[in-house]
Amino acid sequence: MAKDRKIIEEIASISGISSKWINKFTIVTVLFIVWMTFFDEHNVFAYQRHKANIAKLEQEKSQLNEEITQALKDLEDLKNNKEKFAREKHLMHLPGEEIILIEEPKK
């Protein structure tokens, strides 16, 4: 028992921790925290990867929602005025007509 106490005091002096803090509960708690942080399936690094993946997927979702909104506007435009839609979106023209494209600068 005295040998165990001497080992605990030596470990405490090396680590800079009081010897009264080194017991089986503290050791198990520290090992648990280390295991959960680095070695578990749901560790900190996996959490960061999942978080980055979720952010990427949410950005893709918002982009696809914008595309859906634009497609619905195009569908409504197509239903209301088929000739205008064909001329503007697909650059169709009647024989003998010229098409002049003016592009607006993107912001």
N, C-alpha and C positions, 0 to 999 in steps of 0.2 A: 504494500500500500504506500509506503514511504517512497518507493522507487517510482511509482506512478505519479505521485505528487511532484517529485523532482522533475520528471519528464514534462509534466504540465507547466511547471514554473519555467523550465528552459524554453518551451515553445512560446510561452507568454512573453518572455524577455526578447526572443527573436522577433516575434510579430509585433511587439509594442503594445500588447493588450494586457489588461489586468488578468491575473491568474484566476480570479473568481468568475470571470466571464467564460472561461474555457471549461465546458462540461459537455455531456453527450447531447443535450438539447441544442446548444449553440452550434456544435459540429454538424448535427443532422440538419438544422435550419440552413446553414451555409451551404452544405452539399446540395440540399433541395433547390436553393436559389440558383446555384451554379448549373445544376442539371436542367432546370426549367429555362434558363437563359440561353444555354449553348447547345445542349444535346437532345432536348425534347423535339418531337415532330412539330409542335407549334411554338417554336422559339422566337426570339426577337428578330432574327434575320428573315425567317419565313413570314412573320407579320409585316415587315417592311416590304417584302416582295408582293404580298397580297395587297397591301395598301397602294403600292405603285400601279399594280394591275387594275385595281378598282378605279383609280383616277383615270387611267388610260381608257378603260371601257366606258366610263361616264362621259369623257370627252367625245368618244366615238358615237355614243348614244345621242348627245346633243347635236353633233354634226348630221347624223342620220335623220333626226327629227327636223332639222332645217331643210334637208333634201326632200323629206316627205311633204313639208309645208309648201315648198316650191313646186313639187310635182302636183299637188292639189290645186295650186293657183294656175298652173299650166293646163290642167284638166278643165277647170272652170273657164279659162280663156278659150280653150278648144271648143267647148260646148257653145259658148256665146258667139264666137266669130271664127269660123274655120279658115277663112281666107287670110285673115290677119295673122293667125297662128302659123299657117303654112309659109307665108311670106317672111315673117320675122324669125321663126325658129329654124326652119328648114331651107331658107333662102330660095324658095320656089318663085318663079316669075313667069309671066306670059311671054310668048314669043315676041321679039322686038323690043322688050323692055330692058333697061339697064338697072343693075343693082349697085347702089353706092352704100358702103358700110361705114358708119361712123361709130367708133368705139369710145366709150366713156372711160376716163381714167379710173382705175380702181383705187380705193382708199386704203 
